[in-house]
Amino acid sequence: MPQPPLLLGLSLLLCVSLVCGVGLGAAGIGTADMFRFLWAGATGGTVHADDAAAYTIVWEIRLPRVVLAAVVGAGLSAVGVAVQAMVRNALADPFVLGISSGAAVGANAVILLGAFAGLGVWALSVSAFASALAAMALVYAVARSPHGLTPLRLILTGTALAYGFEAVTTVMVFGAARGEAARSAMMWLLGSLGGATWAQVPLAAVTVTAGWAWLRWRAESLNALAMGDETSAALGVQPGRLRRELFLVTAAVTGTVVAVSGAIGFVGLMVPHLVRMLVGADHRKVLAVAPLAGAVLLVWADVLSRLLLAPAELPVGVITAVVGVPAFLLLMRRGGYAFGGR
């Protein structure tokens, strides 16, 4: 499929998805009113007192939520492409490095134990991000060898430490004194955008954009790295140095998005494979398309999480798993497809 029409189509689909994401929800708000509230919020206009509640739902609750869903989906998809190239493993995703499980420890310390209470609304994000960085440092320290960061050591170290972090989190959940706190912790562990605010959007958007821009800049090197260390070295790429840089970039992006959304699975695993089926294995093309596809996917997954049991919500990670498992199995059964789209 030609890339420009695909990019244009996905961009338009994302715009439509964002509008639908704002308009759909348990509270029924007419389309005309929705656009009126969006215009008032964007221009600093005023709304009638009778419309204050509906305006708050549109501008302060739904809009930051769908924007954050798009940012997180784009970030997870871009990082998924990079991680699969970094470790040369078709089953790799942004969480294979153990960063997500490390972030869960910090998040649950806030939810279950009240840690960092002095930070107020920032406590959860700050604690999750800080513990994600600590997990990143631990994975790097353990996986590093005299030969650098090899794919096998990264996968084994990340997987082993992830199990350790998950064990700590499980102990914290089972030891929670309050049932509601344990429920909130499980929602976060499965991924949720229910607490999205405008304050969370700028940092997540800047980090994801910067990470994606760097990956696009290094796309040719990723093509070489995906072919193996010997081949990439012959092409003038230093695989050890590039893998260290990729580790830092992917860990920073993963830690940031996990801090604001929890651990949302399957997006970073499934989207890169689906995109490779459409555009081939060239990372220049894959990294141009994957963030848009991931953004669209997560916006609609979040919409479904809000609607299926309305007014209650499902964790968005449940929706991505329900969609992702059959989609991934069908993808694997597709004749002629292998890692890298070849």
Disulfide bonds with the S-S distance in Angstrom:
none
